[in-house]
Amino acid sequence: MEVILIKDMEKLGYANDIVNVKPGYANNYLIPQGYAKAATAAAKKVLAENLKQRAHKDAKILADAQALAETIANIQLTITMKAEEGRLFGTVTANDLADALAAKEINVDRKNITVEAINTVGEYEAVAKLHRDVKATIKFSVVAE
């Protein structure tokens, strides 16, 4: 069954994508939860018109995301955590990275930052998803307090 996604769905697609899913998944989960709508001929025409009108706006959003990715790639963050003999009391999380970026006046939602479990002092990298086509690498160091 073809559906038009209303919201981004991880491992399924992005908003305004037309995807094929099993009818039960569409009728019992995606459509009632408001994540998708049925891809009828009329809905496809409306989607095509909306995408055509929004193409210019999307190009600007993509350019802004690419500029932000360059800015993030050129900065070095330092996160200070309590540590003993190189081991941290706790873990560096995406929330810590989002706060460190916000201190440098760069706003990235913590939900869009992917970071591995970090339990020791050192140099690390994380990935921030800024746009469906743009990902930025965040370089940061973790130091003892």
C-alpha positions as CSV (number, residue, x, y, z in Angstrom):
1,M,0.0,0.0,0.0
2,E,1.4,3.4,-0.9
3,V,1.3,6.2,1.7
4,I,2.5,9.7,1.9
5,L,4.6,10.3,5.0
6,I,3.5,13.4,7.0
7,K,6.5,13.2,9.5
8,D,10.0,11.9,9.2
9,M,10.1,8.2,10.2
10,E,13.5,6.6,10.9
11,K,14.2,3.7,8.7
12,L,11.1,4.4,6.6
13,G,11.5,7.8,5.0
14,Y,11.2,11.6,5.3
15,A,8.1,13.8,5.3
16,N,6.4,14.1,1.9
17,D,8.0,10.8,0.7
18,I,5.7,8.3,-1.0
19,V,6.6,4.8,0.4
20,N,5.2,1.3,0.0
21,V,4.3,-0.4,3.3
22,K,2.1,-3.4,4.3
23,P,-1.6,-2.5,4.5
24,G,-1.9,-3.5,8.1
25,Y,1.1,-1.3,9.1
26,A,-0.5,1.7,7.3
27,N,-4.1,1.2,8.4
28,N,-3.3,0.2,12.0
29,Y,-0.3,2.4,12.9
30,L,0.9,5.0,10.4
31,I,-2.5,6.6,9.5
32,P,-4.2,6.6,12.9
33,Q,-1.0,8.0,14.6
34,G,-0.9,10.8,12.1
35,Y,2.5,9.7,10.6
36,A,1.1,9.2,7.1
37,K,-1.9,9.5,4.8
38,A,-3.2,7.3,2.0
39,A,-1.5,8.1,-1.4
40,T,-4.6,8.5,-3.6
41,A,-4.3,10.2,-7.0
42,A,-5.7,13.5,-5.6
43,A,-3.3,13.4,-2.6
44,K,-0.4,12.8,-5.0
45,K,-1.4,15.9,-7.1
46,V,-1.6,18.1,-4.0
47,L,1.7,16.8,-2.8
48,A,3.4,17.5,-6.2
49,E,2.0,21.1,-6.2
50,N,3.1,21.7,-2.6
51,L,6.6,20.4,-3.3
52,K,6.9,22.6,-6.4
53,Q,5.9,25.7,-4.4
54,R,8.3,24.9,-1.6
55,A,11.4,24.1,-3.7
56,H,12.9,27.6,-3.3
57,K,12.4,27.5,0.5
58,D,14.0,24.1,0.7
59,A,17.0,25.3,-1.3
60,K,17.6,28.0,1.3
61,I,17.2,25.6,4.2
62,L,19.7,23.3,2.6
63,A,22.2,26.1,2.1
64,D,21.8,27.2,5.8
65,A,22.3,23.6,6.9
66,Q,25.5,23.4,4.8
67,A,26.8,26.6,6.3
68,L,26.1,25.4,9.8
69,A,27.9,22.2,9.0
70,E,31.0,24.1,8.0
71,T,30.8,26.2,11.1
72,I,30.5,23.1,13.3
73,A,33.4,21.4,11.5
74,N,35.7,24.4,12.2
75,I,35.2,24.6,16.0
76,Q,36.7,22.6,18.7
77,L,34.6,22.0,21.8
78,T,35.9,21.2,25.2
79,I,33.6,19.4,27.7
80,T,34.7,19.4,31.3
81,M,33.5,16.4,33.4
82,K,34.4,15.1,36.9
83,A,37.0,12.3,36.4
84,E,39.4,10.2,38.4
85,E,42.5,8.6,36.7
86,G,41.1,9.3,33.3
87,R,37.7,7.7,33.9
88,L,34.6,9.9,34.0
89,F,32.0,9.9,36.7
90,G,29.1,9.5,34.2
91,T,28.9,9.6,30.4
92,V,29.1,12.4,27.8
93,T,25.7,12.6,26.2
94,A,24.2,14.3,23.2
95,N,22.6,16.8,25.7
96,D,26.1,17.8,26.9
97,L,27.2,18.4,23.3
98,A,24.0,20.4,22.5
99,D,24.7,22.6,25.6
100,A,28.4,23.1,24.6
101,L,27.3,24.1,21.1
102,A,24.6,26.4,22.5
103,A,27.3,28.1,24.5
104,K,29.0,29.0,21.2
105,E,25.6,30.2,19.9
106,I,25.1,27.2,17.6
107,N,21.6,25.7,18.1
108,V,21.4,21.9,17.3
109,D,18.7,19.8,18.8
110,R,20.1,17.1,21.0
111,K,17.9,14.5,19.3
112,N,19.8,15.1,16.1
113,I,23.2,14.4,17.7
114,T,24.6,10.8,17.7
115,V,27.4,10.1,20.1
116,E,28.9,6.8,21.3
117,A,29.2,6.1,25.0
118,I,32.2,8.1,26.3
119,N,33.5,7.1,29.7
120,T,37.1,8.3,29.5
121,V,39.1,11.5,29.0
122,G,40.2,12.1,25.4
123,E,39.4,13.4,21.9
124,Y,36.2,12.2,20.2
125,E,33.8,12.9,17.3
126,A,30.0,12.9,17.1
127,V,27.6,13.3,14.2
128,A,24.9,15.9,14.0
129,K,22.1,15.5,11.5
130,L,21.3,19.0,10.3
131,H,19.2,18.2,7.3
132,R,18.1,15.1,5.4
133,D,21.2,15.5,3.1
134,V,23.6,17.3,5.5
135,K,25.5,15.7,8.4
136,A,28.2,17.5,10.4
137,T,31.0,16.0,12.4
138,I,31.5,17.5,15.9
139,K,35.1,17.3,17.2
140,F,35.4,17.6,20.9
141,S,37.7,16.8,23.7
142,V,36.7,15.6,27.2
143,V,38.9,16.9,30.0
144,A,38.9,16.3,33.8
145,E,37.5,18.9,36.0
